[in-house]
Every structure is written in C-alpha cells, then in structure tokens.
C-alpha cells in the first residue's frame, strides 16, 4: 500500500501569513493527489484535485503543486475562515486504492 | 448537482453488525464510484472501499477485507455499507462520497453528511 506522510501535523499562523503543508508519497503517484479542508463536525470539502487543479468556487489563495512523490499545498494569505484540518489524499486504479495523509490542523495565532 | 443523504446515527453492541445507507439525488449515480470513508473520534480519514453501481463489483481496502460489504441498488440510487463483527474501535463517523470522474477512483466530491456509529456495551 502507498503511504502518505503529511507535515506538519499542526500549525498556528497569523492572518495574512503564507501557510505551506507538504505531503510525501511512499512511491511515485504521478499527479494523483488531492487536497481537502475539514471543519469540525462537517464532511471534508474538496479544494484541489490532481495536485494543482483548483475546484470551482475555491478562493485563489489556495494552491497546490507537485509530481511524483512530493507535493505542497499553500494558502498564500491565511484568513480566519481557513481554520480547520487539511488532508492530502492519493488514489490509484491499478489496483484500486485510496490513502489519506494524517492531516494538518491549522489554527489562527 | 448530486447530493448524498445518509441514514441516521446507530448504537451497536460489540460483535454485531451495522448497515449504513447513502441515497443519491439530483445527479448521476450508477457510473461513478461510491466510496465509504470513516473517521474515528479525533482521528484522520480512512478509506474502506467503493463500488461502481452499474457494475456492482465492490473493492475493499485490505484492512476491511472480509468484514465489510459494500453494495448498491441502482433502482433507488442508494449505496450501502455493512460492517460486521463490530468492536469499540469501529466507533466513528462513516461517510459516503462520490468520485469526481466516471468509473474511476480519483477525488471525492460530493460527500454525504456522515453517520455516527457508536459501538457500546
């Protein structure tokens, strides 16, 4: 199984700060990497698919990049409504499988 | 825009089974993978398996092989997840989610609202 190592597990930043989260795959996964935001008590929300494709309606301060084994997710200017936990997720179809990273809890300082 | 609505919270005893439903409305159901993802209290997300309703053949994460059954009823646009031999460690919120592209595992959008399953003696 492919393992996803996400870091940091938590961070605290000020409004307006740039925030970066990394996700490393245990083997090459091309660009098969997605990012979600989860607010407590709610289902996760898809933000970015296939490493860098921003979902419709998601603010442009969110971005993702990477290929192969190393991926980054960035919030260019942290806003109060961005608090929550962020997860990376890889997928494979041969054989079918999904793995999530351990999550990064983002708080406002 | 497809919406997924799940069945209500359950309380089960250790060793028993639970079956959670996920009904789709407002969009295409049969040709997309419907997956089940669970989240234990204070923990991360864990994929359990999925099914493409039009084909009916499920696939499961290795951890849950032999203990989970995922099925789908095209006539009612409803997917089901049944988990057997419950233990306290199965206490979690269980989500269904639809894939983003037809007939492939990829990303999850949309998600159901989640169903809390509590295993308690």
Interface residues (C-beta under 8 A of the other chain):
Chain A: X1 X32 X34 X36 X38 X43 X44 X45 X46 X49 X50 X55 X87 X89 X91 X92 X93 X95 X96 X97 X98 X99 X100 X101 X102 X103
Chain B: X35 X37 X44 X45 X46 X47 X50 X59 X61 X62 X95 X97 X100 X104 X105 X106 X107 X108 X109 X111 X112 X113 X114
